Amino acid sequence: MIMIVVRFIRTHFVTIVSILLALLFVYAAGSKLLDFENFQVQLAQSPLLSAYSGIISYGVIAIEIFVAILLCIDSTRVFGLYASLGLLAAFTIYIFLILKFSDFVPCSCGGILEKLGWEEHLLFNIFFFLITGTGIFVLSRKGGGKTLKTLLLSGTTTIISCLIVILMFLSSENIIKKENNFTRRFLQHPIFENGVLDLGVNSYYFAGMADGNIYLGNVTAPLFISKIDSGLQSFTRIKIKLDNTDHAFKSLQLKIKSPYFYLYDGNVPVIYRGKLGDSVAHTISYGDAFFNQLTVLDSAKFGVRTQRKLDNQYTIASLDLNREPKAELKNEVLQKQIDGVFDVDGLLISDPESGNMVYTYFYRNQFIVLDSKFNIKNRFNTIDTTRTANISVTRLSDGRTKMNAPPFSVNRGFALFGNLIFNRSNLKGKYEPSSTWRNSSIIDVYRTDEQRYIGSFYIRNKNGKGMSSLVSDGRNIYALVDNEIQRYKIREGAFK
């Protein structure tokens, strides 16, 4: 009986291999078609081929069906076997690259073998690759073909298939990280929640971090400093006494840079400074410069965003209280596209570690890195494709400009630590589930010392409300979500 089976396999080996391959490809293509949306999402999150996920999602299915047809016809079977060899070589090298060279290994292979791990999937592909190669040689010998020619054709097919995947991988890395194809790469568990504190109200904002503590300001109680330890275990509040309150405040805000705290209102304009732990703040600047944003560089030096008197356009300025003139405009930093106000709107933040500043535009895909002397170090792009602000403005008779249509917002805020920027994006990328987007805030991670997109992650909403702001100390990310402050531990090596 065994000999009969062996003889049958020898006689019909090529047919058996062809049927197995045809069934495999038809089943694989059918599985993808039945859950096509999920298949596209899986490809989009591939750590190797994200940039080409759109064309690959259609191309792979079409090729699998076409190859299956070739395998079922006697006259085209040899072409089907060579095509199968190429496909299996491509699938095999793809898994090998995932395991050896990928930034991370996804949780699942996907497809019809999603119950298998990546190593088992690799062995499965190698097995089918070997029997396909054997089938080609058996068919060639039956037809009187030369072994050397068959070997060369098989080797060439394998090498070309592997090179295509490798080149797509290298090209995809370049596009995803530098050329803004706007396909996000979601990192595998880069952070995990390990603390939460209910603040009671949602009017808090981050004022800064110092000496292992987090400091919050409150828009409804601007004279209070709230201090929380990094473990989110203790919460204390101090009311600040100003040495001079004879001002018509419009927006009194708090900033922390150890060993001082600063209260300021650029509409007055006035800046107060006090020692952390004390309850009194003294005026250190009054009438030196009007501004609408401020970041602290040292005890008497600040970066501000202001408006030029000549044309009312926004510009960055240096405010140094130890020199004359104290304010110095840096008109080369912000680049006008439309009106010089709304089109350059954004957020200015400084990094306490490096002393660098970053300005991120709200309505275009660019952030600017400045050193502490306001020299432009780099202009980098985020991964979306909005290079020009998509806004519509009207100039009023008094010279002011106003938006006459809702703006197309790109970025919503960011945190800065060292050479990393955690940017909260307002745009959905390709193949991202709408439900996840509606229920989360998307954080894209970039480097500030080179044009490099590292990856993205989610921070979930709470009670239907998204994150309002975030900060990082390099080990943790802290987010304000509704009335909570949440702490997320950064996995070691997650953002390399």
C-alpha positions as CSV (number, residue, x, y, z in Angstrom):
1,M,0.0,0.0,0.0
2,I,2.8,2.4,0.9
3,M,4.6,1.6,-2.3
4,I,1.5,2.4,-4.3
5,V,1.2,5.8,-2.5
6,V,4.8,6.5,-3.1
7,R,4.5,5.5,-6.8
8,F,1.4,7.7,-7.2
9,I,3.1,10.7,-5.6
10,R,6.1,10.3,-7.9
11,T,3.9,10.0,-11.0
12,H,1.6,12.9,-10.1
13,F,4.0,15.0,-8.0
14,V,3.8,18.1,-10.2
15,T,0.0,17.9,-10.3
16,I,-0.2,17.5,-6.6
17,V,2.1,20.5,-5.9
18,S,0.2,22.6,-8.5
19,I,-3.2,21.8,-6.9
20,L,-1.8,22.5,-3.4
21,L,-0.4,25.9,-4.5
22,A,-3.6,26.8,-6.4
23,L,-5.7,26.0,-3.4
24,L,-3.3,28.0,-1.2
25,F,-3.4,31.1,-3.4
26,V,-7.2,31.0,-4.0
27,Y,-7.8,30.6,-0.3
28,A,-5.4,33.4,0.6
29,A,-6.9,35.7,-2.0
30,G,-10.4,34.9,-0.9
31,S,-9.6,35.5,2.8
32,K,-8.2,38.9,1.9
33,L,-11.2,39.8,-0.2
34,L,-13.7,38.8,2.5
35,D,-12.0,41.1,5.0
36,F,-10.4,43.5,2.6
37,E,-10.6,46.6,4.9
38,N,-8.8,44.8,7.7
39,F,-6.2,43.5,5.2
40,Q,-5.5,47.0,4.1
41,V,-5.2,48.2,7.7
42,Q,-2.8,45.4,8.4
43,L,-0.6,46.2,5.4
44,A,-0.7,49.9,6.4
45,Q,0.7,49.0,9.8
46,S,3.4,46.8,8.3
47,P,6.8,47.9,9.6
48,L,8.3,47.3,6.2
49,L,5.9,48.2,3.4
50,S,3.6,50.8,4.8
51,A,4.2,53.3,2.1
52,Y,3.1,50.9,-0.6
53,S,0.2,49.3,1.3
54,G,-2.5,50.7,-1.1
55,I,-1.1,49.2,-4.4
56,I,0.1,46.0,-2.6
57,S,-3.3,45.3,-1.2
58,Y,-4.8,45.1,-4.7
59,G,-1.8,43.7,-6.4
60,V,-1.2,40.7,-4.2
61,I,-4.8,39.5,-4.5
62,A,-4.7,39.9,-8.3
63,I,-1.4,38.1,-8.6
64,E,-2.5,35.2,-6.4
65,I,-5.7,34.6,-8.4
66,F,-3.8,34.9,-11.7
67,V,-1.1,32.4,-10.6
68,A,-3.7,30.0,-9.4
69,I,-5.3,30.0,-12.9
70,L,-1.9,29.4,-14.5
71,L,-1.4,26.4,-12.2
72,C,-4.7,24.8,-13.2
73,I,-3.9,24.8,-17.0
74,D,-1.5,22.2,-18.3
75,S,0.0,24.4,-21.0
76,T,0.7,27.2,-18.5
77,R,1.6,25.2,-15.5
78,V,5.3,25.7,-15.8
79,F,4.8,29.5,-15.8
80,G,2.5,29.1,-12.8
81,L,5.2,27.2,-10.9
82,Y,7.9,29.8,-11.6
83,A,5.4,32.5,-10.6
84,S,4.6,30.6,-7.4
85,L,8.3,30.3,-6.7
86,G,8.7,34.0,-7.0
87,L,5.7,34.7,-4.8
88,L,6.8,32.4,-2.1
89,A,10.4,33.8,-2.2
90,A,8.9,37.3,-1.8
91,F,6.7,36.2,1.1
92,T,9.6,34.4,2.7
93,I,12.1,37.3,2.5
94,Y,9.4,39.6,3.8
95,I,9.0,37.5,7.0
96,F,12.8,37.2,7.3
97,L,13.1,41.0,7.1
98,I,10.3,41.4,9.7
99,L,12.1,39.2,12.1
100,K,15.7,40.5,11.6
101,F,15.5,44.1,10.5
102,S,12.2,45.5,11.4
103,D,11.8,48.3,14.0
104,F,9.3,46.1,15.7
105,V,7.6,42.7,15.1
106,P,3.8,42.9,14.7
107,C,1.6,40.8,16.8
108,S,0.2,38.7,14.0
109,C,1.1,37.6,10.5
110,G,-2.5,38.2,9.3
111,G,-4.0,36.3,6.4
112,I,-5.0,32.7,6.6
113,L,-2.1,31.7,8.9
114,E,-2.8,34.3,11.6
115,K,-2.8,31.5,14.3
116,L,0.8,30.8,13.5
117,G,3.7,32.8,14.9
118,W,6.2,34.6,12.6
119,E,8.8,31.8,12.9
120,E,6.2,29.1,12.1
121,H,4.9,31.1,9.1
122,L,8.5,31.4,7.9
123,L,8.9,27.6,8.1
124,F,5.5,27.1,6.3
125,N,6.7,29.4,3.4
126,I,10.1,27.7,3.2
127,F,8.3,24.3,2.9
128,F,6.1,25.4,0.0
129,F,9.1,27.1,-1.6
130,L,11.1,23.9,-1.6
131,I,8.3,21.7,-2.9
132,T,7.6,24.3,-5.6
133,G,11.3,24.3,-6.6
134,T,11.2,20.5,-6.7
135,G,8.1,20.5,-8.8
136,I,9.8,22.8,-11.3
137,F,12.8,20.4,-11.6
138,V,10.5,17.3,-11.9
139,L,8.5,19.0,-14.7
140,S,11.6,20.1,-16.4
141,R,13.1,16.6,-16.4
142,K,9.9,15.1,-17.8
143,G,10.0,17.6,-20.7
144,G,13.7,17.0,-21.4
145,G,14.9,20.4,-20.1
146,K,18.4,21.0,-19.0
147,T,19.1,21.1,-15.3
148,L,21.5,24.0,-15.5
149,K,18.9,26.1,-17.4
150,T,16.2,25.2,-14.8
151,L,18.5,26.1,-12.0
152,L,19.4,29.5,-13.5
153,L,15.7,30.3,-14.2
154,S,14.7,29.3,-10.6
155,G,17.6,31.2,-9.1
156,T,16.9,34.3,-11.2
157,T,13.2,34.2,-10.3
158,T,14.0,33.9,-6.6
159,I,16.7,36.6,-6.6
160,I,14.5,39.1,-8.5
161,S,11.5,38.5,-6.1
162,C,13.7,39.0,-3.1
163,L,15.3,42.1,-4.5
164,I,11.9,43.7,-5.3
165,V,10.8,43.2,-1.6
166,I,14.1,44.5,-0.3
167,L,14.0,47.6,-2.5
168,M,10.4,48.3,-1.6
169,F,11.4,47.9,2.1
170,L,14.3,50.4,1.7
171,S,12.2,52.8,-0.4
172,S,9.2,52.5,2.1
173,E,11.5,53.4,5.0
174,N,12.6,56.5,3.1
175,I,9.1,57.6,2.2
176,I,7.6,56.9,5.6
177,K,10.3,58.7,7.5
178,K,11.2,61.5,5.1
179,E,9.0,62.0,2.1
180,N,5.6,62.4,3.8
181,N,3.4,59.8,2.1
182,F,1.2,60.1,5.2
183,T,0.9,56.5,6.1
184,R,1.4,56.2,9.8
185,R,3.5,53.5,11.4
186,F,1.9,52.6,14.7
187,L,4.5,51.4,17.2
188,Q,3.9,48.3,19.1
189,H,3.1,49.2,22.7
190,P,5.6,52.1,23.1
191,I,3.8,53.3,26.2
192,F,1.6,51.8,28.9
193,E,-0.6,53.6,31.4
194,N,0.7,53.3,35.0
195,G,-1.0,56.0,36.9
196,V,-4.0,58.3,36.9
197,L,-5.2,61.1,39.2
198,D,-8.6,62.7,39.2
199,L,-8.2,66.5,39.3
200,G,-11.9,67.2,39.7
201,V,-12.1,69.8,36.9
202,N,-10.9,70.0,33.3
203,S,-9.6,73.6,33.4
204,Y,-5.9,72.7,34.2
205,Y,-3.0,73.0,31.8
206,F,0.7,72.0,32.1
207,A,2.9,74.8,33.3
208,G,6.1,72.8,33.4
209,M,8.2,70.1,35.3
210,A,10.9,70.6,37.9
211,D,12.6,68.6,40.6
212,G,10.5,65.5,39.9
213,N,7.2,67.3,40.2
214,I,4.6,68.4,37.6
215,Y,3.2,71.9,37.9
216,L,-0.3,72.8,36.6
217,G,-1.9,76.2,36.0
218,N,-5.7,76.7,36.0
219,V,-7.4,79.0,33.5
220,T,-10.2,79.7,36.0
221,A,-7.9,80.2,39.0
222,P,-4.8,81.8,37.5
223,L,-3.1,82.8,40.8
224,F,-2.9,79.2,42.0
225,I,0.0,76.8,41.4
226,S,-0.8,73.1,41.6
227,K,2.1,70.7,42.3
228,I,1.8,66.9,41.7
229,D,4.6,64.5,42.3
230,S,5.7,62.3,39.4
231,G,4.0,59.3,40.9
232,L,0.7,61.1,40.9
233,Q,0.3,60.4,44.6
234,S,0.3,63.9,46.2
235,F,-1.4,67.1,45.1
236,T,-0.8,70.5,46.7
237,R,-1.9,74.1,45.8
238,I,-0.3,77.4,46.5
239,K,-1.9,80.8,46.0
240,I,0.4,83.4,44.6
241,K,0.5,87.0,45.7
242,L,1.6,89.5,43.1
243,D,3.6,92.6,44.1
244,N,1.5,94.7,41.8
245,T,-2.1,93.9,40.8
246,D,-2.9,97.3,39.2
247,H,-3.2,95.8,35.7
248,A,-6.2,94.9,33.5
249,F,-5.3,91.2,33.1
250,K,-6.8,89.4,30.1
251,S,-5.0,86.1,30.2
252,L,-2.7,85.5,33.2
253,Q,-0.7,82.3,32.6
254,L,1.9,80.3,34.5
255,K,5.2,78.8,33.4
256,I,7.8,76.8,35.4
257,K,11.5,76.6,34.9
258,S,13.5,75.6,38.0
259,P,14.2,77.3,40.4
260,Y,11.5,79.8,39.5
261,F,7.9,80.2,38.5
262,Y,6.6,82.9,36.1
263,L,3.2,84.5,35.8
264,Y,2.7,86.6,32.7
265,D,0.1,88.4,30.6
266,G,1.4,89.6,27.2
267,N,-1.6,91.9,26.7
268,V,-0.6,94.2,29.6
269,P,2.4,93.3,29.1
270,V,3.9,92.1,32.4
271,I,6.0,89.2,33.6
272,Y,6.3,88.2,37.3
273,R,8.8,85.8,38.8
274,G,8.9,84.0,42.1
275,K,10.9,81.2,43.8
276,L,9.4,77.8,43.7
277,G,8.0,77.1,47.1
278,D,7.4,80.8,47.8
279,S,4.1,82.5,47.5
280,V,5.2,85.9,46.3
281,A,5.9,86.9,42.7
282,H,7.7,90.1,41.8
283,T,7.5,92.1,38.6
284,I,10.6,91.6,36.4
285,S,9.2,93.1,33.2
286,Y,6.6,95.7,32.5
287,G,5.9,97.3,29.1
288,D,9.0,95.8,27.5
289,A,7.1,93.9,24.7
290,F,3.6,92.8,23.9
291,F,3.3,89.1,23.1
292,N,0.8,86.3,22.8
293,Q,3.1,83.4,23.6
294,L,6.1,83.0,25.9
295,T,8.6,80.3,26.7
296,V,11.3,80.6,29.4
297,L,14.9,80.2,28.4
298,D,16.6,81.3,31.7
299,S,15.7,83.5,34.6
300,A,15.7,86.7,32.5
301,K,15.6,85.5,28.9
302,F,12.5,84.5,27.0
303,G,11.3,83.5,23.6
304,V,8.0,85.2,22.7
305,R,5.7,85.4,19.7
306,T,4.5,88.9,19.0
307,Q,3.1,91.1,16.2
308,R,5.0,93.6,14.2
309,K,3.8,97.2,14.4
310,L,4.2,97.8,10.7
311,D,1.9,95.1,9.3
312,N,0.6,93.2,12.4
313,Q,2.1,90.0,11.2
314,Y,3.2,87.4,13.8
315,T,6.9,87.0,14.4
316,I,9.2,85.4,16.9
317,A,11.2,87.6,19.2
318,S,13.9,87.4,21.8
319,L,13.2,89.1,25.1
320,D,16.3,89.6,27.2
321,L,15.8,91.7,30.4
322,N,19.6,92.2,30.8
323,R,20.2,94.0,27.5
324,E,19.0,97.1,25.6
325,P,16.9,97.0,23.6
326,K,15.3,94.1,25.5
327,A,13.2,92.9,22.7
328,E,14.7,91.8,19.3
329,L,12.5,90.6,16.4
330,K,13.5,87.4,14.6
331,N,11.5,87.9,11.4
332,E,13.2,85.2,9.5
333,V,11.8,82.4,11.6
334,L,8.1,82.4,10.6
335,Q,7.4,82.2,6.9
336,K,4.3,84.0,5.5
337,Q,2.2,82.1,3.0
338,I,-1.1,84.0,3.0
339,D,-1.6,86.7,5.6
340,G,1.2,86.3,8.0
341,V,-1.1,85.8,11.0
342,F,-3.4,82.8,10.7
343,D,-1.1,81.0,8.2
344,V,1.8,81.1,10.6
345,D,-0.2,80.4,13.7
346,G,1.3,77.7,15.9
347,L,2.9,76.9,19.3
348,L,6.3,77.8,20.7
349,I,7.9,75.5,23.3
350,S,11.4,75.3,24.7
351,D,13.2,72.1,25.9
352,P,14.7,72.4,29.4
353,E,17.3,69.8,28.6
354,S,18.9,71.2,25.5
355,G,17.7,74.8,25.6
356,N,16.4,74.5,22.1
357,M,13.0,75.8,21.0
358,V,10.5,74.3,18.6
359,Y,7.7,76.2,16.8
360,T,5.1,74.0,15.2
361,Y,2.6,75.4,12.7
362,F,-1.1,74.6,13.3
363,Y,-2.1,74.7,9.6
364,R,0.9,73.3,7.7
365,N,3.2,70.3,8.0
366,Q,6.3,72.0,9.4
367,F,8.1,72.6,12.7
368,I,11.1,74.8,13.2
369,V,14.0,74.0,15.5
370,L,15.8,77.0,17.1
371,D,18.8,77.1,19.4
372,S,18.9,79.2,22.5
373,K,20.3,82.1,20.5
374,F,17.4,82.0,18.1
375,N,19.4,80.6,15.2
376,I,17.4,78.3,12.9
377,K,18.9,74.8,13.2
378,N,16.3,73.0,11.1
379,R,13.0,73.2,9.3
380,F,11.4,69.7,9.3
381,N,8.1,68.4,7.9
382,T,5.5,66.2,9.6
383,I,4.3,63.2,7.6
384,D,1.1,64.7,6.3
385,T,1.2,66.5,2.9
386,T,-0.2,69.9,3.9
387,R,2.7,72.1,2.9
388,T,0.6,75.2,2.4
389,A,-1.9,76.4,5.0
390,N,-5.5,75.7,3.8
391,I,-7.2,78.7,5.2
392,S,-9.5,81.5,3.9
393,V,-9.1,85.0,5.4
394,T,-10.7,88.4,4.9
395,R,-9.0,91.7,5.6
396,L,-11.2,94.2,7.4
397,S,-11.3,98.0,6.8
398,D,-9.3,98.6,10.0
399,G,-6.5,96.4,8.8
400,R,-7.3,93.3,10.8
401,T,-7.7,89.9,9.2
402,K,-10.3,87.3,10.2
403,M,-11.0,83.8,9.0
404,N,-14.1,83.5,6.9
405,A,-14.2,79.7,6.7
406,P,-13.2,76.9,9.2
407,P,-9.5,76.3,8.9
408,F,-7.9,73.0,7.9
409,S,-6.0,72.2,11.1
410,V,-3.0,69.9,10.9
411,N,-1.3,70.0,14.3
412,R,-2.9,70.6,17.7
413,G,0.0,70.8,20.1
414,F,3.1,68.9,21.1
415,A,5.5,68.0,23.9
416,L,9.3,68.3,23.7
417,F,12.0,66.5,25.4
418,G,15.6,66.2,24.3
419,N,15.7,65.4,20.6
420,L,12.1,64.1,20.5
421,I,8.9,65.9,19.7
422,F,5.6,64.3,20.5
423,N,3.2,66.0,18.1
424,R,-0.6,65.7,18.4
425,S,-1.9,65.4,14.8
426,N,-5.3,66.5,13.7
427,L,-5.4,64.5,10.5
428,K,-6.3,60.8,9.9
429,G,-3.8,58.8,7.8
430,K,-4.4,56.2,5.2
431,Y,-6.3,53.0,6.3
432,E,-6.7,54.2,9.9
433,P,-10.0,53.0,11.4
434,S,-12.5,55.9,11.8
435,S,-13.7,54.5,15.1
436,T,-10.2,54.5,16.6
437,W,-9.6,58.0,15.4
438,R,-12.8,59.3,16.9
439,N,-12.0,57.8,20.3
440,S,-8.3,58.7,20.6
441,S,-5.7,61.3,20.2
442,I,-2.9,60.5,17.7
443,I,0.6,61.3,18.7
444,D,3.3,61.3,16.0
445,V,6.9,61.1,17.2
446,Y,9.8,62.9,15.4
447,R,13.4,63.7,16.0
448,T,14.5,67.3,16.2
449,D,18.1,66.7,15.1
450,E,17.2,65.1,11.8
451,Q,14.3,64.7,9.4
452,R,13.0,61.5,10.8
453,Y,9.5,60.2,11.7
454,I,9.8,57.5,14.3
455,G,6.2,56.3,14.6
456,S,2.9,57.0,16.2
457,F,0.7,55.9,19.1
458,Y,-2.8,56.5,20.6
459,I,-3.9,58.1,23.8
460,R,-7.5,57.2,24.5
461,N,-10.2,59.7,25.1
462,K,-12.2,59.8,28.3
463,N,-15.9,60.6,28.6
464,G,-15.9,61.5,24.9
465,K,-13.2,64.1,25.4
466,G,-9.7,64.0,24.0
467,M,-6.4,64.9,25.4
468,S,-5.9,68.7,25.9
469,S,-2.1,68.7,26.4
470,L,0.9,66.5,27.2
471,V,4.5,66.8,28.6
472,S,7.3,64.3,29.0
473,D,10.3,63.9,31.2
474,G,12.0,61.3,28.9
475,R,10.8,58.4,31.0
476,N,7.1,59.1,31.2
477,I,4.5,60.9,29.2
478,Y,1.8,62.8,31.2
479,A,-1.5,63.7,29.5
480,L,-4.4,65.8,30.6
481,V,-7.6,64.1,29.5
482,D,-10.8,65.6,30.6
483,N,-10.5,66.0,34.4
484,E,-7.6,63.5,34.8
485,I,-3.9,63.6,34.6
486,Q,-2.6,60.3,33.2
487,R,0.9,58.9,33.3
488,Y,2.3,56.6,30.6
489,K,5.5,54.8,31.0
490,I,7.8,54.9,27.9
491,R,9.0,51.4,27.0
492,E,12.8,51.3,26.9
493,G,14.0,51.8,23.4
494,A,10.6,52.6,22.0
495,F,11.5,55.8,20.3
496,K,15.0,55.0,19.0
